[in-house]
Amino acid sequence: PGKVQHILCTGDICTKEMHDYLKTICTSIHVVKGQFDEDHAYPERKVVKIGELKFGLIHGHTVIPWGDLSSLGMVQRQMDVDVLVSGHTHEFRTYAYEDKLLVNPGSATGAYSSKDAATTPSFCLFDVDATKATIYTYKLKDGEVKKEKMFFEKK
């Protein structure tokens, strides 16, 4: 309690050194393959159960058009998950969609995106309690960390 128990990463951690750094935060690391990862053993998709919620992980570069809600909803249904966490666009977005949750946590480092050069650094923390999740989002805007909170409950 009070500590990070799982890291869900949508890829592009790129190097073994970054993976090793994440292990210093938490040993339960779930990573899917991004476009720039050296480790080609990462899966394209992964399902992780936390509490009573199933989280799906994808990088997102194979979802066309990138970040499209209906396309992400189709992937969510295919994976049969309550929460789909996707990346690639480096743009924070969270949507309730068909009684499910679609989350793009953005880029923790604010890495350049081919979609938008002015990427805002952001990441999410999930506090899961059985079928409920509180999602805390942190964004670096104008030199200040902005925190937002939202709730999701499995129906």
Salt bridges, closest charged atoms under 4 A:
ASP12 OD2 - HIS59 NE2 3.51
ASP20 OD2 - LYS16 NZ 2.74
GLU52 OE1 - LYS49 NZ 3.82
ASP80 OD2 - LYS54 NZ 3.08
ASP82 OD1 - LYS100 NZ 3.61
ASP82 OD2 - LYS154 NZ 3.69
GLU91 OE2 - ARG93 NH2 3.06
GLU91 OE1 - LYS115 NZ 3.35
GLU98 OE1 - ARG77 NH1 2.82
GLU144 OE1 - LYS146 NZ 3.61
GLU148 OE2 - LYS139 NZ 3.67
